[in-house]
């Protein structure tokens, strides 16, 4: 994945990328208003605000994301928490490294 045309705003515990274009293997996927990375010693969070898929992607998968948080904490080293809000509602889940499975629930 490549993010281009973004504005990079560093801060003491991470960074923010604003108004980027997302590409996967050279194909334009969509626009992201904000990506925020907070990296602390024991806890990390990647937040995405306002992902709008490209016109071509919307034809096959009309999925925009208003808010997404991916969190990792050392006190639970085998799991990543996922919380996404978008067109399909709110989805909460966990990615487990040990059994290599994703468990999720659509809440709305």
C-alpha positions as CSV (number, residue, x, y, z in Angstrom):
1,X,0.0,0.0,0.0
2,X,1.2,3.5,-0.8
3,X,-0.2,6.8,0.5
4,X,0.6,9.8,-1.7
5,X,-0.1,13.5,-1.8
6,X,-0.5,13.5,2.0
7,X,0.5,16.2,4.5
8,X,2.7,14.8,7.2
9,X,2.4,16.2,10.7
10,X,4.8,14.6,13.2
11,X,4.2,14.8,16.9
12,X,6.1,13.5,20.0
13,X,4.3,10.2,20.2
14,X,3.4,9.5,16.5
15,X,2.3,11.2,13.4
16,X,-0.7,12.3,11.4
17,X,-1.2,12.1,7.6
18,X,-3.9,14.3,6.2
19,X,-5.6,14.3,2.8
20,X,-3.8,11.3,1.3
21,X,-4.6,9.1,-1.7
22,X,-4.4,5.4,-1.1
23,X,-3.0,3.0,-3.8
24,X,-2.6,-0.8,-3.7
25,X,-0.2,-2.3,-6.2
26,X,-0.4,0.9,-8.3
27,X,-4.2,1.0,-8.4
28,X,-6.0,4.0,-6.9
29,X,-8.2,2.8,-4.0
30,X,-9.6,6.0,-2.5
31,X,-9.0,9.1,-0.4
32,X,-8.3,9.3,3.3
33,X,-8.9,12.5,5.2
34,X,-6.8,11.6,8.3
35,X,-4.6,8.8,9.4
36,X,-3.2,9.1,12.9
37,X,-0.6,6.8,14.5
38,X,0.1,6.9,18.2
39,X,3.0,4.7,19.3
40,X,3.7,4.4,23.0
41,X,5.9,1.8,24.7
42,X,3.0,-0.5,25.7
43,X,0.2,0.6,23.5
44,X,-0.3,1.6,19.8
45,X,-3.2,2.9,17.8
46,X,-3.8,3.5,14.2
47,X,-6.9,5.6,13.5
48,X,-8.4,6.4,10.1
49,X,-11.0,9.1,9.5
50,X,-13.1,9.4,6.4
51,X,-12.0,6.9,3.9
52,X,-13.9,7.4,0.6
53,X,-13.3,4.7,-2.0
54,X,-12.5,5.5,-5.6
55,X,-15.4,5.5,-8.1
56,X,-14.2,2.2,-9.6
57,X,-14.0,0.5,-6.2
58,X,-17.5,1.8,-5.3
59,X,-18.9,-0.1,-8.3
60,X,-17.9,-3.4,-6.7
61,X,-17.7,-2.5,-3.0
62,X,-19.6,0.6,-1.9
63,X,-17.9,0.9,1.4
64,X,-16.8,4.2,3.0
65,X,-15.4,4.3,6.5
66,X,-16.1,7.3,8.7
67,X,-13.9,6.1,11.6
68,X,-11.6,3.1,12.2
69,X,-9.3,2.3,15.1
70,X,-6.8,-0.6,15.2
71,X,-5.2,-1.1,18.6
72,X,-2.4,-3.2,19.9
73,X,-1.3,-3.5,23.5
74,X,1.6,-5.4,25.0
75,X,-0.5,-6.8,27.9
76,X,-2.5,-8.7,25.2
77,X,0.3,-9.5,22.7
78,X,-1.5,-12.1,20.6
79,X,-4.4,-9.8,19.7
80,X,-5.2,-6.7,17.7
81,X,-8.5,-4.9,18.4
82,X,-10.5,-3.5,15.5
83,X,-13.4,-1.0,15.7
84,X,-14.8,0.4,12.4
85,X,-17.8,2.7,11.7
86,X,-19.0,3.1,8.2
87,X,-21.7,2.5,5.6
88,X,-22.5,-1.0,6.9
89,X,-22.7,0.2,10.5
90,X,-20.3,-0.4,13.4
91,X,-18.0,-3.5,13.4
92,X,-16.0,-4.5,16.3
93,X,-13.5,-7.4,16.2
94,X,-10.2,-9.0,17.1
95,X,-7.4,-10.4,15.1
96,X,-5.8,-13.3,16.9
97,X,-2.2,-14.1,15.9
98,X,-2.2,-17.5,17.6
99,X,-5.1,-19.1,15.8
100,X,-4.8,-16.7,12.8
101,X,-8.5,-15.8,12.9
102,X,-10.5,-12.7,12.8
103,X,-13.6,-12.5,14.9
104,X,-16.0,-9.6,14.4
105,X,-19.6,-8.5,15.1
106,X,-21.7,-6.0,13.2
107,X,-23.4,-3.9,15.9
108,X,-25.6,-1.8,13.7
